[in-house]
């Protein structure tokens, strides 16, 4: 039996190229010898991001002495059989700018903003008719051809030319096989932002925690959900229009409760929400005036046509401010309830 699992994923420090270091455990039984572990990394929407490279962080001795030869030998004695063991491997995935940008784009569509990575893990292994209880087999010089030493996978990669030994010597029956498995791995949003983003060169994020409250203005949150769906489809115009709709609904709620001439409506709310082309109201209304501004300009100013547009930057900011505005409105409405 053989099985692979991702144990941990971390951003590799001190690396010129943004890279992820992935620890993988391979569970093997006594008659299984892993030869090579590899993997492919995919995004949550199954786009290929990177192909693994082996990563060995063991110390290298100055005299090139090989590391990891186990003091274990093979014979026909069944008492040497093992019930199984776990071999640990490390792989590195280098990520270019396009891959990192795609991870971020897909992450923003995730409800919790987690980074979800999909791994296709693969192990090439030899299955033989007796238990070996370790990683790989090599002949011991000067001994009977059927006496073999057990060595680590790292050494095996360095001595692949010796694999012909298994083909030429009188040896118990064996088969060269491959096992693959798909395994998702979730990096929580807070871990991604704090531990991965800085080391991967994605800049830094600021995290703002907004108490949700009781969502007393359910209709406003429903419209906001529609705006977030539009954002996931990169429809900036629809996002701005939906955020404006939320603002109009909130404005009506404050006006109805406190009155048009109240201090709360005119000053506290009014200075944030704005009127005409000012404040939140004017900003989110911009998308409905784009074509007119392209033709006629505004405020006596004319702009290059390519500059007159709203982008995903506007949409992202509008979503953020709209959430704050809903929460602020809910708090205002409680003041005289």
N, C-alpha and C positions, 0 to 999 in steps of 0.2 A: 504494500500500500504506500502511496505517496500523496502529499497534500501540501499546498502552498498558501501562505497568508501574509498580507501586509501588516506589519507590526507597528510601524511608525513612519511618518513623513515629516521632514523638516527642511527648512531652507538652508542651503550649504553656505556657511560663512567663509569669508576670505576667498571668494571665487570671482574671477573677472567676469565670467559668463554666468548669468542668473541660473541657478541649478537647485534641484531638489534632491536630497539624499533620502533614500527609501530603504528601510530595514525589512527584510523578508525572512520568514522562517519556512524551512522545508522539512516536513515531517516524513521520515523514512523508516521502513522496517529493516530487518536484518539482512535481507537479500537484495537491497536496492542501493545503487551507487549513483548519486547525482554527478553529472558531468559538467553541466552548464545551466545556469539560471539566467533568464533574460525577461524583458517585459516591454510592453508598449503602453504609453500613457495617452489617454483620451480625455476630452472634456466631458462635461455632463451631457452635452448634446452629441456625443460620440464623434467628435472631430479629433483626428490624430494630432497630438501636440509634440511628442518626443519619443525617441527610442532609447532604451537604457544602455548604459555603459557600466562595466563592472567597477566597483570602488573598493580598494583594499587599503585600510588605514592601519594595518599591522606594522610594527617597526621592521625595517630592513637591516639585517646585520651587515657590518662593513666588509666582511670577507665573503659576502654572497652566500653564506650558509643558508640552506633551505630551512624554512620555518614550518613546523606543523607535522613532522613525521610522527605518527603514533606508534607507541610500543605495543602493537597488536599484530598478530599473525593469523593466517588462515590455514585451517586443516580440515579434515573430514570429521573432526570431533564435534558432535552436536551440542556439547556443553558450552561451546563458544557462541551459540546462537543468541541473538539479542531480540527483545520484544519491540525495539524501535528506538529512535533517537530523533532529535531536532537539530538540523544544521541551520546556522544563521548566515545570511548573505546581505551585502549592501550593494545597491545599485544607484547610479546617478543619472538624472534626467536633466539635460541642458535645455533651457527654454529661451527661444528668441523673442523679440519684441512682439511679433504677430501672435505667438502662442500666449504670451502674458496678457496682451490686450483682449484676446478671445476669452480667456479665463475670467477676466474682469467683466466683460460684457455679459457673459452667461451668468455669472454670479449675481449680477444686479437683477436678473429675472427670477432668482430664487427667493421664495417668500421670506426666509430667514437670512438671506444674503450670505449663506454659507458657500464655501468653495467645494464643489463635489468633483472628485477626480475618479476616473475609471481606469483600472489597470487590467491588462491582459497579461497574466503571468504564465511563463512557460519554463519547464525544466526538461532537459534531455537527461536520460538516466539509463543505466544498465541494470537489468534484472537478471540475476543468476540463480542457480539451483541450490546454493548454500547461503547461510547468513554471513554477512561481513561486519555488520555492526558499526560501520563508519563510512567514509566518503569515497575512496577510490583505491584501486589495487595496483601495485607495482611489484615486479620480481625483486627478490633480495639477492644481490650478487653473491656468487659462490655457494648458493644453496640449491636444493631441489627445485626444479621449475614450478612445482605446485605450491611452494611457500611464497606468500605475498605479503608486502607491507601495506598498511593503510595510511593514506596521506590526505591532506586537505584539498578542497576544490581549488584553492588558489594555486597550489603546486601543480595540480592537474592541468590548469590552463597554461602553465609555463612549460609543460612537458607533453603536449598533445601528441607529439610524434611517437611516444611510447605506447599509444593505444593499439598499435598493430600487434602488440604482445598478446592481447586477448584473442586475436584472430589466428595466431600461429601456434600457440602452445596448447598442449593437451590440458583442457580446463573444463570444469563443469559447464553444462549448457547455459547459455545466456541469450538475452535479447536486448537490442538497443531500442528504446522507446521514448516517447515524448508525452508529457502531460500538460494541459493548458486549462486555465480557469480565469473567468472574469470576476473581478472584485472591485466594488466601489469603495471609496474612502472619503469621508466627510471631514473637512476642516472647518470648525465653527467660525462664524464671522469674526468674533473678537480675536481668536487666535490668528486668523488670516491677516487681519489689519495690524495687530501688534507684533506678531512674530515673523510673518512671512513678507509682507509688503515692503518694509524697509530694506531687508536683505536682498530682495528680488529687484530693487531699483524702481519700484512703482510709486515712490514718494511716500508721503505720510497722510493719514486720515485723522480728522478730529471726530470724536464720537460724542454725540449729544443724546442723553437719555431724556425722553419726554414722557412723563406719566400719562398713561392713556386715559385715565378717568373712567367714567361710566358710559362713554359714547352716547350721551343723551341726545345728540343731534345725529340720529341714525341716518337720515337722508343725506346729510353732508358726507358722511363716511362712505355711503354707497356710491356717490358720485366720484369721490376720491378713488375708490377701487377701480372705477372705469378709467380714470386718468392713469392709474398705475398699469393697467392692461395695455393702454395705448403706448405708454413708455416702453414696455417690453417689446412692442412692435416698432419701436423707433419712430413713432408718429408724433413729432414735436407739436405740430399744429393742433392735433386732437387733445394732447395733454394740456396745452395752454387754454383751449376752449373749455375743457372740463373744469380746470382750476378756476376759471372765471365764473363758471356756473356755480361752483361751490361758494365763491365770494358773494355773488348776488343773493344766494339763499341765506347766507349768514347775515348779510346786511339787512335783509327783510326781517329776520328774527330779532335783531337788536332794535331796529326802528319800531317794530310792533310793540315790543315790551316797554321800552323806555321813552319813546316819543322822539319826533324829529328834532325838537329844540332842547333836548336834554343834554347835560354835560357829557354823560357817558357816550351817547350816540354822536354828538357833534365833535367832541374833542378827543376823548380816549379812543373810541373806535374810529372816528372819522380821520384822525391823523395817520392811522395805520392803513385803513382800507382805501382812503383817498377818494377823489371824485374826478370825473372826466379823464384826462390823460395822466393823472398823478396817482401815486401810491400803488397798492396791489391791484386796484380796479383798472387803472390805466395801463399798467404793465401787462396784465393778462389779456387785456383787450387789444394789444398791439397786433396779434395775429389776424384780427378781423379787418385791420387797416393796411395791411402790407401792400396790396395791389394799388390802393389809392396813393400811398406814400411813394411807390415806385414811379407813378405817373406825375403826381402833383407836388411831391415833397411834403414837408410839414414845418410849420413855424418859420416859413420863409427860407427854409434850407432844402436843397436837393442833394441826393446821395447817389453814388454809383449803384446801379441796379443789383449787382451781385452782392452788395452789402446789406440789402434790405431783405432780411429773412429772420426767422427764429430757428434756433438749432437745439440739439439735445442738451446743450448747456443751459439754455433757458428753461427747457422742460424739466430738467433735474432740479434746478433751483426752485421752480414754481411748485413742484411736488413738496419739497421741503417746507417752503413758506406756507403752503396751504394747510399742512398738518398743524403747524404752529397756530395758524389763524383759527382753525376749528377749535383747537384746545382753548385758545384765548377767549373765543366767543362763548364756549361752554362755561368757562369760569365767570365771565361777565354776567351771563344769564342767571347764575346761582346767587349773585350778590343781593338780589331782591326777591328771591323765591320764597 
